[in-house]
Each structure stands twice: as C-alpha cells, then as structure tokens.
Amino acid sequence: MEKVVRLISMAPLFLQMLLVSFPLAFAGHDYGQALTKSILFFEAQRSGYLPGSQRVKWRSDSGLHDGKASGVDLVGGYYDAGDNVKFGLPMAFTITMMSWSIVEYGKQMAANGELGHAMEAVKWGTDYLIKAHPHPDVLYGEVGDGNTDHYCWQRPEDMTTDRKAYKIDPSNPGSDLAGETAAAMAAASIVFHRSNPSYANELLTHAQQLFEFADKYRGKYDSSITVAQKYYRSYSGYADELLWAAAWLYQATNNQQYLSYLGNNGQSLGGTGWAMTEFGWDVKYAGVQVLVSKMLMQGKGGRYSSVLQQYEEKAEFFLCSCLGKSSRNIQKTPGGLLYRQRWNNMQFVTSASFLATVYSDYLTSAGKNMNCAAGSASPSTLLSFAKSQVDYILGDNPRATSYMVGYGNNYPRQVHHRGSSIVSIKVDPSFVSCRGGYATWFSRKGSDPNLLTGALVGGPDAYDNFADERDNYEQTEPATYNNAPLIGLLARLGGGHGGYNQLLPEVVPAPKGTVTTPKSAPTPKFTPAPASTSAEVAIEQKLTTSWVANGKSYYRYSTVVTNKSAKTLKDLKLTISKLYGPIWGLEKSGDSYGFPAWLNSLAAGEKLEFVYIHSADPAEVSVSSYTLA
C-alpha cells in the first residue's frame, strides 16, 4: 500500500451539473459473474504453500520461511494489496467482512455455487490467524515491512526483502489489532459452526482469549509495531475495535457478558457518541452500530435496550449521510459515487454499501423505516443506493469503466500489483531482482501479463477521472478489504432477499463439494443505431438509460468498437456527427475522435467502449481511417 500526493483536475461545470441530475440506474449487470470473480481475487493474494485446488494458476508458493527467525510458523495468510507484506490489521478486517458477508448472504452464495469458495477464502485467513496467536497474550501482527518491500518490485515467489515478524504482547500492547483479530475469529466461527463445529470452537477460543488480551492490556498496536505507522496507522485508536470484538463475540456466543460490555462501555468507548461518515479497516464504529442495531431488532437488548437504541441512532446517522439525507452528508462524485479520499476510495464505497444493504434487510425483516434529518427512508431506498454504487463499480459511470479487473470490456490493464505486472514464474522462472523489477516490469506501459481477475482497484477521483497507469497507485492498486464486503453485496444483489427473516439466528448452509468454473461474460444485446461497420471494424450502439431533468429528456448511449480482423488495429479515427452532449472514452483531435489516452491499439477481437449523453436520437458514428499491423 503506497501513498503519494497527486493533483486533481476539475471537470467542466456543465458536466457536473448534468450528471448530478440523473439517477445511476443503468443496464443490468451479471452480479453472479462478478461474485465469482471477486472471490477468485483472494486466491491471487495467497501467501504460503498453494493448494492443489488453486485456480489462479500464474501464482506459486511464496513466503515459505515466514516466522522462522522468530521460532514460529507464520507461513500462509494474505498479502494485503499490490505489495508482499502481511499486515495483520487489514487482513483481520478483511476476514471479518468476508465472514459477515457469508453470515448474511451465504444462502445466495450457495445458490450461485460460490459458498464453498467463499468459505475457503475465510479459512485461508483464519488458519494463518491461528498460527499468529501462539499464546493467549501474544499476537503476531506483521511479516515484512513496507519500507524495504516498496524499495523492490518483485514477484512474491522471488522475494529478497526482509521478512521479520512483529508481535504484540503485554509489554507491547495492541488492543486495536487484537480486538479486530478477535472479531474476525468470532465472525468466522459463525461461518463454520454448522459445517466444521470443531474448527468453529477453536476459532471461538482464540477470539475470547484475544478479546481478554486486548481489553486487559490496552494500547495502540502501531505504538508497538512502529513499522506499520506509515501504512496502516490506527488513527481511530482501539476503542472501536473493543466494541467491535464484543459485538461479534455476542453474535457468536449469546453470552450476556459481551452484551453487558456493549451496554456498560457504549459511552466511554464511543459507540453511542460517535456519529460517523466512514467505515473501514481503521474506523469500525459504524459497523459496530449497525451490528448492535441488529441485536436490538432481534429483541436481544434486554435491560440495555435504551443504550442499544443510542447505537441505532448513530447507525442511522451514518446511513442517512450515505443517502444525502443527514445533517452531515458524505461527498459524492458528479457521477454519484461516494467519495471519501483520493487514495483507494473504493474501500469506503464497498464497506458503506454493505452496511446499507444489511441494514435494509434488517429493516425489512423488522417492518421498519429509517429516520433521517431530511425525512424517513425506506429499506428499498437503502438497497437502491447500494445497488447504484455497485453498478457504478461495474461500469455504469461517466467513463464506462469497470473498476473490477476482468469484468466487462473496459477495465484497468496496468494494475499496481507486483504479482500481476511481472511475468509468471511458471512462464519464465528467471529470477527478478529487487530493483530489476522496477526497470523491466514496473515501467512497462503495456497490459499486465497476468490478469488479476476480480480485483477491485482504488477507483476514480472526486470528478470521476481515472488514469490506468501502474505508477498511479492511488487509483490502480487493489486491496483485499475492497473486495471483502463486495462479495456480500454481489451475493445479495444477484440472489435477492428470498423472503426470509434476516433477524433470525444465523445458519450458514454447508457448502457443496463441487467446484464451479467462472462463467464467461454474457454477450451484450445491442439495439441498432446509426453506425458504420466494415468487415474489419464493427460499431454497435445501444441506449442504456434515459431520464428527464427540468422538463427535458436525456439519453445515455453506449457504443462498442470491435476489431474483427486478425491483426492489431491502430490509428483509429472516427467521425461522429449529430452529437449534442459530453462524450467519454475517446480523445478528440480536430474534427475526428481517436483512441483514449490510456489506449493506443486493439488486438484482434478486442473491443473499445465509449459513451455519450445528449437529448436526441443516437449520434451518427462512422470509421474515417485506421491501420492494421
């Protein structure tokens, strides 16, 4: 995970005003296919000895001596993002959110044939967390360090960087790290309660020990593991993680001591006081507040019901701020995407959208609406908001770009990711040196040699702009905690509610033993529109949505250019007439349009998509010239 300051360009005022005037309710997506791909991404992030069932074939074993110098086996787990460090705090949060996704929507995942893969992804993480917790009051929270790792650009299989292991203990506490890890193991114990009860009990034992350790020896983990400060500093402190762990332990055990902890410490630890506008690996308050609201709606509040209602009020403040109906709202891009920060903004989009989705289902099950400063909001309003965010991610945005690698036709090709950007060790086993990787592979302008299927990258800036460049890590680097809540979102949107009561005790179905093959993308159905097509270049247009603003009708058109030849298409020039609005996905030069800045050719069979909006019939698109090489 890397940071840098970049300039943000301003979008034209006309474009901002136009885009805020219509809802993002574009053409439907294959959420099942996106779910399959989003789970597959976790296999590309695996560290350790890869199993025979590994589906991401370009990866191989790595980090096989992790922990050895400290006398502990720390082989396994996940690399957090585009680097080769194992950071404990975001890894644990990833596992918590994957588990929550399965707890809520395991039935939908099972119907899609993906529950087994999702549970395998959780277990790959929890197996490592068990190793990292060798003693009740000892937890290893990092292997490797960002400074030495970022100095090199190597495949994980070639790592020559320092693999020192860092831990917390009573003398060097880390309540936030221990609390999040306790939450992850408690949530995962619910996932495995039915299919693997002995493993679930083992996880629960670790979770209870870690919670006691976190609560008894209080302190911020990055004061003990100082090498984490530059990358995953705990700005929010540890109070939110203590409440988060207690909430998950109560969900997993129904033990009243954890409910009492939430009731007695809600004010002192901030659970009933903080009104949040973000939720992620650092700040857990909104997640705690939503989870506690579920307990209240389940009728579990008991003598603490009045305190739990204060948690609920803060949960609804967060969700109202997502809808733009609060006294303090979360910023959105002109295209409608939640926007928190320019560096990996998508992490906040998926986590907030997940909370909106589960809360929508809780309200539906309880027969309630949500109260906001600007009026009430129905469960369907929350779900529609979450859907708009997912649809934006999958391509319904001003750039017509899918921010999930491998989904759709137009997605990031130069991902900031060491493993995907360097030729697979199975294709070329030649050693890639620390600095040699930068010279040979990082600086390449071509597409990644390995497709990082399912990875959700950092995403666009505050004005929906995005540059598909490998050194643009604020926008092109993926992360496990981007995908973790997304799998729940996709399962819910693809599988529907199913008519069940979301407030009943959680029962995750046992996964079937079959392994599914990722489905291929569906063939789009286009509505013919004025366009010129030759034997070598095909152009197809379709109307994707329409809306009325200030009494005027607007239409959004998607146009796909396909190279039907057996050669590489270059120097493409298009003539577009009768165009009366903004266009995205092409670069204008004089009176014609050519490839966008991030693309200079189309290989045989490849497609280019561009979109435009205006208040008229489809524009007339024709091919002026091109070359085949």
C-alpha positions in Angstrom: 0.0 0.0 0.0 1.6 3.2 -1.1 0.8 6.9 -0.8 1.6 10.0 -2.9 0.1 13.4 -3.5 -1.5 14.0 -6.9 -3.3 17.0 -8.4 -7.0 16.6 -9.0 -8.3 18.1 -12.3 -11.6 19.9 -12.3 -14.4 18.6 -14.5 -16.3 21.1 -16.6 -19.1 22.7 -14.6 -21.6 21.7 -17.2 -20.7 18.1 -16.9 -21.0 18.2 -13.1 -24.5 19.8 -13.3 -25.6 17.3 -15.9 -24.5 14.2 -14.1 -26.0 15.1 -10.8 -29.4 15.4 -12.4 -30.0 11.7 -13.2 -30.1 8.5 -11.2 -27.5 5.8 -11.8 -29.9 3.1 -12.8 -28.3 1.8 -16.0 -28.4 -1.5 -17.7 -28.4 -4.7 -15.6 -25.2 -6.5 -14.6 -24.3 -10.1 -14.1 -23.8 -10.0 -10.3 -23.2 -13.7 -10.2 -20.3 -13.5 -12.6 -18.9 -10.5 -10.6 -19.2 -12.5 -7.4 -17.3 -15.4 -8.9 -14.5 -13.1 -10.0 -14.4 -11.1 -6.7 -13.8 -14.3 -4.7 -11.2 -15.5 -7.1 -9.1 -12.4 -6.4 -8.3 -13.7 -2.9 -6.5 -16.7 -4.5 -4.1 -14.3 -6.2 -3.3 -12.7 -2.8 -2.4 -16.0 -1.1 0.9 -16.4 0.7 2.4 -19.8 1.6 2.1 -23.2 0.1 -0.7 -23.1 -2.5 -3.1 -26.0 -2.6 -3.8 -28.3 -5.5 -7.2 -26.6 -5.8 -5.6 -23.3 -6.6 -7.4 -21.7 -9.5 -5.1 -18.7 -10.1 -2.5 -20.7 -12.0 0.1 -17.9 -12.6 0.8 -17.8 -8.8 3.1 -20.2 -7.0 4.4 -20.8 -3.4 5.9 -17.8 -1.6 6.9 -16.7 1.9 7.8 -20.2 2.9 10.1 -19.1 5.8 7.9 -16.5 7.3 8.2 -16.5 11.1 11.1 -19.0 11.1 13.6 -16.4 12.6 11.2 -15.9 15.5 10.7 -19.6 16.1 7.0 -19.5 14.9 5.3 -20.8 11.8 3.8 -17.8 10.0 3.5 -19.3 6.6 0.2 -18.5 4.9 -2.3 -15.7 5.0 -2.8 -12.9 2.6 -0.8 -10.1 1.0 -3.0 -7.0 1.6 -2.7 -5.2 -1.8 -0.1 -4.8 -4.5 2.8 -5.5 -2.3 4.2 -8.5 -0.5 3.8 -7.6 3.2 1.3 -9.3 5.5 -0.3 -6.6 7.6 -2.3 -8.0 10.4 -4.9 -5.3 11.0 -6.3 -5.0 7.4 -6.0 -8.8 7.0 -8.2 -9.4 10.1 -10.7 -6.8 8.9 -10.8 -8.5 5.5 -11.7 -11.8 7.2 -14.3 -10.2 9.5 -16.1 -8.6 6.5 -15.9 -11.8 4.3 -17.4 -13.7 7.3 -20.1 -11.1 7.7 -20.9 -11.4 4.0 -21.3 -15.1 4.4 -23.3 -14.9 7.6 -25.8 -12.6 5.9 -25.8 -14.0 2.4 -24.4 -17.5 2.5 -27.7 -18.9 1.1 -27.4 -16.7 -2.0 -23.7 -17.7 -2.4 -24.7 -21.3 -2.2 -27.3 -20.8 -4.9 -24.6 -19.3 -7.1 -22.2 -22.2 -6.4 -19.7 -19.9 -4.6 -20.3 -20.6 -0.9 -17.5 -23.2 -0.8 -15.0 -20.8 -2.5 -16.0 -18.0 -0.1 -15.6 -20.2 3.0 -12.2 -21.4 1.6 -11.2 -17.8 1.4 -12.1 -17.2 5.0 -10.3 -20.3 6.2 -7.1 -19.4 4.4 -7.1 -16.3 6.5 -8.2 -17.8 9.8 -5.7 -20.7 9.5 -3.0 -18.0 9.4 -4.5 -16.1 12.3 -4.4 -19.2 14.5 -0.7 -19.5 13.7 -0.2 -15.9 14.5 -1.7 -16.4 18.0 0.6 -18.9 19.6 -0.1 -17.8 23.2 -3.2 -16.2 24.8 -1.3 -12.9 25.2 0.9 -12.9 22.1 -0.2 -12.0 18.6 2.0 -11.6 15.5 0.7 -8.6 13.6 3.0 -8.2 10.6 5.5 -10.1 8.5 7.9 -8.0 6.4 7.8 -4.2 6.4 6.6 -1.7 3.9 9.8 0.3 3.6 12.0 -2.5 2.4 9.2 -4.1 0.4 8.4 -0.9 -1.5 12.0 -0.4 -2.4 11.7 -3.6 -4.5 9.4 -4.6 -7.3 9.4 -8.4 -7.3 7.0 -11.3 -7.6 6.2 -12.8 -4.2 7.8 -16.0 -5.4 11.2 -14.1 -5.8 11.1 -12.0 -2.6 14.5 -11.0 -1.3 13.2 -8.4 1.2 13.3 -8.6 5.0 10.6 -11.0 6.4 11.0 -10.1 10.0 7.9 -10.9 12.2 6.4 -8.3 14.6 4.3 -9.0 17.6 2.2 -7.5 20.4 2.3 -8.8 23.9 1.5 -7.4 27.5 4.7 -5.2 27.4 3.9 -4.0 23.9 0.1 -4.0 23.6 -2.1 -3.5 20.6 -5.8 -3.5 21.6 -6.9 -2.5 18.1 -5.1 -5.3 16.4 -6.1 -7.9 19.0 -9.6 -6.7 19.0 -10.0 -6.8 15.2 -8.5 -10.3 15.2 -10.9 -11.4 17.9 -13.8 -10.0 15.8 -12.5 -11.9 12.7 -12.3 -15.2 14.5 -15.6 -14.8 16.2 -17.4 -13.9 13.0 -15.7 -16.8 11.2 -16.8 -19.2 14.0 -20.4 -18.5 12.9 -19.5 -19.3 9.3 -18.1 -22.7 10.3 -20.5 -23.5 13.1 -22.5 -26.0 11.1 -20.1 -27.4 8.6 -17.0 -27.7 10.8 -18.0 -27.3 14.5 -14.6 -28.3 16.0 -12.9 -25.7 13.9 -15.5 -23.1 14.9 -14.9 -23.9 18.6 -11.2 -23.5 18.0 -11.7 -20.1 16.5 -14.0 -19.0 19.3 -11.4 -20.0 21.9 -8.8 -17.8 20.2 -11.4 -14.9 19.8 -12.2 -15.0 23.5 -8.6 -15.0 24.5 -7.7 -12.2 22.2 -10.6 -10.1 23.4 -9.4 -10.5 27.0 -5.9 -9.7 26.0 -7.0 -6.6 24.1 -9.2 -5.3 27.0 -6.7 -6.0 29.8 -3.5 -4.7 28.1 -4.7 -1.5 26.4 -2.7 0.4 23.8 -2.4 1.2 20.1 -0.8 -1.5 18.0 1.3 0.9 15.9 3.0 2.2 19.0 4.3 -1.4 19.4 4.7 -2.3 15.8 6.0 1.0 14.6 6.9 -0.2 11.1 3.1 -0.2 10.4 2.6 3.5 11.1 3.4 4.7 7.6 1.0 2.2 6.0 -1.8 1.2 8.5 -1.7 3.6 11.3 -4.6 3.3 13.7 -5.8 6.8 13.7 -9.1 5.9 15.5 -7.4 4.2 18.4 -8.6 0.9 19.9 -11.9 1.8 21.5 -13.9 0.9 18.4 -12.2 -2.5 18.0 -13.0 -3.4 21.6 -16.7 -2.8 20.9 -16.5 -4.5 17.5 -15.0 -7.6 19.1 -17.6 -7.7 21.9 -20.4 -7.4 19.3 -19.1 -10.3 17.3 -18.5 -12.4 20.3 -22.1 -11.8 21.4 -23.3 -12.7 18.0 -21.2 -15.9 18.1 -21.9 -17.0 21.7 -25.1 -15.2 23.0 -23.0 -14.8 26.2 -24.5 -12.0 28.2 -21.1 -10.8 29.4 -20.5 -9.4 25.9 -23.9 -7.7 25.7 -23.1 -6.2 29.1 -19.7 -4.9 27.8 -21.5 -3.2 24.9 -24.1 -1.7 27.3 -21.7 -0.6 30.0 -19.0 0.8 27.7 -21.0 2.3 24.9 -20.5 5.8 26.1 -16.9 5.6 27.4 -15.6 3.8 24.3 -17.6 6.0 21.8 -20.1 3.5 20.5 -23.1 5.7 21.5 -21.3 9.0 21.0 -19.5 9.0 17.6 -21.6 9.9 14.6 -19.5 8.6 11.7 -19.3 9.2 7.9 -16.8 6.4 7.2 -16.3 2.7 7.9 -13.2 0.7 7.0 -10.2 -1.1 8.3 -9.3 1.7 10.8 -12.7 3.1 11.9 -15.2 0.4 13.0 -17.8 2.5 14.8 -20.4 2.4 12.0 -20.1 -1.4 11.7 -20.5 -1.8 15.5 -23.6 0.5 15.4 -25.2 -1.5 12.6 -24.4 -4.8 14.2 -25.8 -3.7 17.6 -28.9 -2.4 15.8 -29.5 -5.9 14.5 -29.3 -7.2 18.1 -31.9 -4.6 19.2 -34.2 -5.5 16.3 -33.8 -9.2 17.3 -35.1 -8.4 20.7 -31.8 -9.1 22.4 -31.3 -5.7 24.1 -32.8 -6.7 27.5 -32.0 -4.2 30.2 -29.6 -2.5 27.8 -32.2 -1.7 25.2 -32.1 2.0 25.8 -28.3 2.1 25.3 -28.6 -0.1 22.2 -31.1 2.5 20.8 -28.3 5.1 21.0 -26.1 2.8 18.9 -29.0 2.5 16.5 -29.4 6.3 16.2 -25.8 6.6 15.3 -26.1 3.7 12.8 -28.9 5.6 11.1 -26.9 8.8 11.1 -24.2 7.1 9.1 -26.7 5.5 6.6 -28.6 8.8 6.2 -25.3 10.5 5.4 -24.8 8.0 2.6 -28.2 8.8 1.2 -27.6 12.6 1.4 -30.5 12.9 3.9 -28.4 13.7 7.0 -27.2 16.9 8.6 -23.7 16.0 7.5 -23.5 14.1 4.3 -20.8 12.1 2.6 -19.5 13.7 -0.6 -20.3 12.1 -3.9 -18.6 12.5 -7.3 -20.6 14.1 -10.2 -21.4 10.5 -11.4 -22.8 9.6 -8.0 -20.0 7.6 -6.3 -19.4 8.0 -2.6 -16.1 9.9 -2.2 -14.0 9.9 1.0 -10.4 10.2 -0.2 -8.4 10.1 -3.4 -6.2 7.1 -2.3 -8.2 3.9 -2.6 -11.6 5.4 -2.3 -13.3 2.2 -3.3 -12.7 0.7 0.2 -15.2 3.1 1.7 -17.6 2.6 -1.2 -17.9 -1.1 -0.7 -17.9 -1.1 3.1 -20.6 1.7 3.3 -22.7 0.0 0.6 -22.5 -3.3 2.5 -23.8 -1.7 5.7 -26.6 -0.1 3.7 -27.6 -3.5 2.3 -27.7 -5.4 5.5 -29.5 -2.6 7.3 -32.0 -2.5 4.5 -32.7 -6.2 5.1 -32.8 -5.8 8.9 -35.4 -3.0 8.5 -37.5 -5.1 6.0 -37.4 -8.1 8.5 -38.5 -5.8 11.3 -41.1 -4.0 9.3 -39.5 -0.6 9.9 -38.3 2.5 8.1 -35.2 4.6 8.9 -35.5 8.2 10.3 -33.2 10.8 8.8 -32.9 14.6 9.4 -34.4 15.1 5.9 -37.2 12.7 6.4 -37.7 8.9 6.6 -36.0 6.4 4.3 -37.4 3.0 3.3 -35.4 -0.2 3.2 -35.8 -0.1 -0.6 -34.2 3.3 -0.7 -31.1 2.0 1.1 -30.9 -1.0 -1.2 -31.2 1.1 -4.3 -28.4 3.3 -3.1 -26.1 0.2 -2.6 -27.1 -1.0 -6.0 -26.2 2.3 -7.6 -22.7 2.1 -6.0 -22.1 -1.5 -7.2 -23.4 -0.6 -10.7 -21.0 2.3 -10.8 -18.1 0.0 -9.9 -19.1 -2.5 -12.6 -19.2 0.2 -15.4 -22.3 2.4 -15.1 -20.3 5.6 -14.7 -19.2 8.5 -16.9 -16.1 6.7 -18.1 -18.0 3.5 -18.8 -15.1 1.8 -17.0 -15.4 -1.3 -14.8 -13.2 -1.0 -11.8 -13.2 -4.7 -11.3 -10.4 -6.3 -13.3 -11.7 -8.8 -15.8 -15.3 -7.7 -15.6 -16.8 -6.1 -18.7 -14.8 -4.9 -21.7 -13.2 -1.8 -20.3 -11.3 -2.4 -17.1 -7.9 -1.5 -15.7 -5.0 -3.2 -17.5 -2.0 -1.7 -15.7 -2.8 -2.6 -12.1 -0.4 -1.5 -9.4 0.4 -5.1 -8.3 3.7 -6.8 -8.2 2.5 -10.4 -9.0 0.2 -9.5 -11.9 2.6 -7.0 -13.5 5.5 -9.4 -13.8 5.6 -12.5 -16.0 4.5 -15.6 -14.1 7.4 -17.6 -12.6 5.7 -20.6 -14.3 6.2 -19.0 -17.7 9.7 -17.5 -17.1 11.4 -18.8 -13.9 14.3 -16.4 -14.4 14.9 -14.5 -11.1 13.5 -11.0 -11.0 15.8 -8.9 -8.8 14.7 -6.2 -6.3 15.5 -3.2 -8.5 15.4 -5.0 -11.8 11.7 -5.5 -11.4 11.2 -1.7 -11.5 13.4 -1.3 -14.6 11.9 -4.2 -16.5 8.3 -4.6 -15.4 7.1 -1.6 -13.3 8.0 0.9 -16.1 6.3 -1.1 -18.8 3.4 0.7 -20.4 1.7 -2.5 -21.7 -1.1 -4.5 -20.1 -0.2 -6.8 -17.1 1.0 -10.2 -18.3 -1.2 -11.9 -15.6 -4.9 -11.0 -15.3 -5.7 -10.1 -11.7 -9.3 -11.3 -12.1 -11.8 -9.8 -9.7 -9.5 -7.2 -8.1 -11.3 -4.0 -7.2 -8.9 -1.1 -7.7 -8.8 2.2 -5.9 -11.0 3.9 -8.4 -11.6 7.4 -9.7 -11.0 10.8 -8.2 -13.6 13.3 -6.9 -14.6 14.2 -10.5 -14.9 10.6 -11.9 -11.5 10.8 -13.6 -9.2 7.8 -13.7 -5.8 7.1 -15.1 -5.0 3.4 -15.9 -1.3 3.7 -15.1 0.8 1.3 -13.0 2.5 4.1 -11.0 -0.9 5.6 -10.2 -1.3 3.5 -7.0 -3.9 5.8 -5.5 -6.3 4.6 -8.3 -4.9 1.4 -9.7 -3.9 -0.6 -6.6 -6.4 -3.2 -5.4 -6.8 -4.4 -1.8 -8.4 -7.4 -0.1 -10.6 -5.2 2.1 -12.1 -3.6 -1.0 -13.4 -7.0 -2.1 -14.4 -8.5 1.3 -17.7 -6.5 1.7 -18.3 -6.6 -2.1 -18.8 -10.4 -2.1 -21.8 -9.9 0.3 -23.2 -7.1 -1.8 -22.9 -9.1 -5.1 -24.5 -12.2 -3.5 -27.4 -10.1 -2.2 -28.0 -8.2 -5.5 -27.6 -11.4 -7.6 -29.7 -13.7 -5.3 -32.4 -11.4 -4.0 -33.8 -11.4 -0.4 -35.5 -14.8 -0.7 -38.3 -13.9 1.7 -36.5 -15.0 4.8 -36.2 -13.1 8.1 -32.7 -11.5 8.4 -33.2 -11.2 12.1 -33.4 -15.0 12.8 -30.4 -16.8 14.2 -27.6 -17.1 11.5 -27.3 -20.5 9.9 -24.7 -20.7 7.1 -25.5 -23.7 4.9 -22.9 -26.4 4.4 -21.1 -25.8 1.0 -21.5 -28.4 -1.7 -18.3 -30.2 -2.7 -18.4 -29.1 -6.3 -16.0 -26.5 -7.7 -17.5 -24.2 -10.2 -15.8 -22.7 -13.2 -16.1 -18.9 -13.5 -18.8 -18.1 -16.0 -17.9 -16.2 -19.2 -19.2 -12.8 -19.8 -22.7 -12.7 -21.4 -22.9 -11.4 -24.9 -24.4 -7.9 -24.8 -27.6 -7.4 -26.7 -27.4 -4.1 -28.7 -30.2 -2.0 -30.1 -29.1 -1.0 -33.7 -28.4 2.7 -34.2 -26.8 4.8 -36.9 -23.2 3.4 -37.3 -20.8 2.4 -40.0 -19.5 -1.2 -39.9 -16.9 -2.8 -42.2 -15.6 -6.3 -42.5 -12.7 -5.3 -40.2 -14.2 -2.8 -37.7 -17.6 -3.2 -36.2 -19.5 -0.4 -34.5 -22.6 -1.2 -32.4 -24.7 1.3 -30.3 -27.4 0.9 -27.7 -29.5 3.1 -25.5 -28.7 2.3 -21.8 -30.9 4.7 -19.9 -33.0 7.9 -20.1 -34.3 10.4 -17.7 -36.0 13.8 -17.5 -34.4 16.8 -15.9 -36.0 20.3 -15.9 -38.6 19.1 -18.4 -36.0 17.9 -20.9 -35.4 14.3 -21.9 -31.8 13.0 -21.8 -30.4 9.7 -23.2 -27.2 7.8 -22.5 -25.8 5.7 -25.3 -23.1 3.1 -25.2 -21.1 2.4 -28.3 -18.7 -0.6 -28.8 -16.0 -0.7 -31.4 -14.7 -4.2 -32.2 -11.6 -5.2 -34.1 -12.9 -8.1 -36.2 -9.7 -8.5 -38.2 -6.9 -11.0 -37.3 -4.4 -8.1 -36.9 -3.8 -5.3 -34.4 -5.9 -2.2 -35.1 -4.1 1.1 -34.8 -4.5 4.8 -35.7 -8.3 4.6 -35.5 -10.2 7.7 -36.5 -13.9 8.0 -36.0 -16.3 10.7 -37.4 -19.2 11.5 -35.1 -22.0 13.7 -36.3 -25.2 14.9 -34.6 -23.6 14.7 -31.2 -25.0 17.4 -28.8 -23.6 16.4 -25.4 -20.5 15.1 -23.5 -18.6 12.0 -24.5 -16.3 9.7 -22.5 -13.9 7.1 -23.7 -12.4 8.8 -26.8 -9.9 11.5 -27.4 -10.9 14.3 -29.8 -8.4 15.5 -32.4 -9.6 18.2 -34.8 -12.8 17.0 -36.3 -12.3 13.3 -35.5 -12.1 11.1 -32.5 -9.4 8.5 -31.7 -8.2 6.1 -29.0 -8.3 7.5 -25.4 -5.0 8.4 -23.8 -4.8 5.1 -22.0 -5.1 3.0 -25.2 -3.2 3.0 -28.5 -4.4 -0.2 -30.2 -6.9 -3.0 -30.2 -5.7 -6.6 -30.6 -7.6 -9.0 -32.8 -11.1 -9.5 -31.3 -10.7 -6.7 -28.6 -13.3 -4.1 -28.0 -13.4 -0.4 -27.1 -16.5 1.1 -25.4 -17.3 4.8 -25.3 -20.4 6.6 -24.0 -22.2 9.9 -24.6 -25.2 11.7 -23.3 -27.5 14.1 -25.2 -31.1 14.9 -25.7 -31.5 13.5 -29.1 -31.6 10.3 -31.2 -28.3 8.4 -31.4 -25.3 10.2 -33.0 -24.0 9.0 -36.3 -20.7 7.2 -35.9 -18.5 6.1 -38.8 -15.0 4.9 -39.4 -12.8 7.5 -41.1 -9.5 5.6 -41.2 -7.3 3.1 -39.4 -4.3 0.9 -40.0 -3.8 -2.9 -39.4 -0.4 -4.1 -38.2 
